[in-house]
Amino acid sequence: MPRRRFFVVANLPYALSTTLFRRLLSPHTALHRAAVIVEWGFAKRVCATVPRQLEQAWWASRFDLELVSRIGSRHFSPPPRVDSAHLVIRRKPFPRSAERALWTVLSAAYRQPAAPAHTLFDRRALRRAEIRPNEINADISPDRWARLARDLSPGRPWPALPKRLRP
């Protein structure tokens, strides 16, 4: 991947979408913006307001993933078996210094999706991040988890990112 800020415009192979997203949306890439065509179901999953998987929440907390439009299979030759989607990705301003805190916060929340947020984090910190203490972890958007991570990150030691997320 380029070390300087870069842009991507691509029709991604459906079978490689997750693998390519892992590379493009990793913490150490300089992706600034992308416009991609992906499989419709994949686009719906990664653009969900509250993603069901930790990895998708990680992406959504650091990038704006916008589902622009659905593209019917009839618009391709030969037509695929499924519809496609036009997806736009924009990097959000997120401090590198808070990424370890973000991964820790998301990991804890996604390990216990049915638990209320106050069982994992301080009530005052949750309120500052606009998270109700009794709110269920699975109902909290990645943006609000990111706010909590930014608030908690200064001056605290955080575990290292998993090897697959390190440069």
C-alpha positions, 0 to 999 in steps of 0.5 A: 500500500502507498505510504502517502494519502491515496484514493481507490476506484474499483470494482472489487471481486466479490470473493475478495471484498473482505480481504481487500477491506482488511488491507485498505482499512487497516490502521497503517494504510493512508487510504483517504477515500474510495469508491468501490463496487461490491456485492450487495449483501456485503455492502449492507453488512459493512454499512449497518448502523450497528455492525454485528461483527467486531471487524466491521465496527473497527472499520466503521469507527475509523471510516465513513462507509456510505452505501450510495446505490444498489446496482442490479445484476442486469447492468453487468455483462455477464450478469452476476447472480447477485446485485451489487452496490456502489460504496463510498469510503471516507477516512474519519479524523481519528487520532492514531494515539487512540487506536489501541484504546478503540480496539480494546473498547470495541473488543470488550463490547463485542465480547459481551453484546448483551451486557449493559455498557456500565458493566464494562466502562465507567458511567461518567465516561459513558455519559461523556460519549453519549452512551446511556449506562444501561444501553446494551452493547450490541445497540451502540454505534461504532461512532459512540464507541470511538468517542469513548475510546478518544475520551479514555485514551490519553495517559493510559497504557493500552494493550497492543493491537493484534498482530494482523492490525499492526504495520 
